[in-house]
Amino acid sequence: MTRKEFIKTGSAAATAAGFTGCLTATAADKLALLGGTPVIGKAEAAKRSGIFAWPIVNDAMLKASNDVLLKRKMSGTDITKEFEAKFAAWNGTKYALACLNGTTALNTAFYAIGLKPGDEVICPSITMWASCSGAVNIGATVVFCDVKPDDLTIDPVSFEAHITPRTKAVVVVHYMGAPCDMDEVMRIARKHNLKVIEDVSHAQGGLYKGRKLGTIGDVGAMSLMSGKSFAIGEGGMLVTDDYEIYRKAIRFGHYDRIPQVFSMEEIKDTKNMPFGAMKNRLNQCAAAVGIEQLKKYDAERAEIEKAMLYYWKQLEGVPGFRIMWPKDEGSDKAGWYASRCHYDPEAFGGLSNVTFAKAVSAETQGGYTPGCYMPLHTSSLFGKQGPFPVTERMNQLIVSDPWFKHCDTAKIDLYAAAVRKVAAQWEALLPLDEGVPPCDGGLGLTDFEKKKRV
Ligand SMILES: Cc1ncc(COP(=O)(O)O)c(C=O)c1O
């Protein structure tokens, strides 16, 4: 497709969508970042914000949470146990244990698999620190490995190369919804007698070759905080088929439930004291919301998938801007949490993803940012490691996409039009190019920095 055709397609899509007020034929030729008229004006952006609103809170959730408050049951466990049982059935695991958040669920998992001081745990370097920080609390060492460039999940070859006699476990992260190569991960882990923890924080309910994520390794742990696909507020869940792992998980931080799974003989010295010295019980308002979330989550996921695949259909043929989508039959990207796509600077004369994303965001009033999480192996928190060639380059090869929650095709067309408009005029951006993107360390550092400056 030629440059002129790109522009024409972009303008036509916006016009067809009824947003002619924000895109005139002549202004469409000039990029908003260079003073042209944006594809989506500020007023239109405010009107379209509902397409992104998250989480979707319905009356049943409000009532469920109110009921807990009115019955003064916030600190009980009856509703939480009901949520756990329903979550386990939906997820396809024998046991589920609700925790305060994803971080505590992961901390619990490290203890529950029997990790000890001096052990090593392998983890991909591109993830949020909470994927592996629980191992540090136990006195173990986190050894990082590289990721695959096609989906930013653990590279099995790099994983195996980092195994030592001290390695006891691997954490795999289904990063930004993409399922890890679980066949290879499990083959290597079993060969070396390692436990496998799946961090499912970005892909609740996702599939790998037809199997639910979190059911393939020894234990799954995940965040259910408000920004995630499966959102209940602050909350986390641990899932497993292994009763010993489940019992130890309870022993870590659910003190009041210890006598329910350990005999009096087993706990005669410690009674119900938690071995993690933690109290990880979930607030039952969140558990009640979770029960309601379970009823609608699969439908919400399906709608998101429809919207995101529609968007990508409109972008077919744009060189250098590519969907991240699992290639295996039966695998998906549940919920599309924090959607990212591939950006190839070579297709745009070396233009960085920073400037490209900025230019598209100028057309759409936000929604496109360059890069992904800061590689953890560069942080002194874990002790600097590396180099990891793929991990260290990925930040320049990724752009975040708008995360559409509803398949409103007229609105989505405008976002596709904006990408096409920028992709057609990249040469004009070269003089402004800003180079390498900042990494946020999985902390939303940009917002953090902004707050610091206030
Ligand atoms: C991959 C990953 N693991 C773990 C966590 C920690 O979960 P939480 O924030 O609920 O503690 C997060 C983020 O929230 C995450 O992105």
The ligand as a Tripos MOL2 file, in Angstrom:
@<TRIPOS>MOLECULE
LIG
   16    16     1     0     0
SMALL
NO_CHARGES

@<TRIPOS>ATOM
      1 C1          3.1520  -10.1600   36.4620 C.3       1 LIG1
      2 C2          2.6790   -9.6660   37.8030 C.ar      1 LIG1
      3 N1          2.8540  -10.4490   38.8750 N.ar      1 LIG1
      4 C3          2.4370  -10.0570   40.0850 C.ar      1 LIG1
      5 C4          1.8290   -8.8460   40.2940 C.ar      1 LIG1
      6 C5          1.4760   -8.4360   41.6750 C.3       1 LIG1
      7 O1          0.1070   -8.3860   41.9190 O.3       1 LIG1
      8 P1         -0.5320   -7.3700   42.9570 P.3       1 LIG1
      9 O2         -0.3530   -5.9920   42.4380 O.co2     1 LIG1
     10 O3         -1.9650   -7.7640   43.0430 O.co2     1 LIG1
     11 O4          0.1690   -7.5570   44.2530 O.co2     1 LIG1
     12 C6          1.6080   -8.0060   39.1760 C.ar      1 LIG1
     13 C7          0.9380   -6.7070   39.2320 C.2       1 LIG1
     14 O5          0.1270   -6.2470   39.8000 O.2       1 LIG1
     15 C8          2.0500   -8.4200   37.9100 C.ar      1 LIG1
     16 O6          1.9070   -7.6300   36.8430 O.3       1 LIG1
@<TRIPOS>BOND
     1     1     2 1
     2     2     3 ar
     3     2    15 ar
     4     3     4 ar
     5     4     5 ar
     6     5     6 1
     7     5    12 ar
     8     6     7 1
     9     7     8 1
    10     8     9 2
    11     8    10 1
    12     8    11 1
    13    12    13 1
    14    12    15 ar
    15    13    14 2
    16    15    16 1
@<TRIPOS>SUBSTRUCTURE
     1 LIG1         1 GROUP 0 **** ****
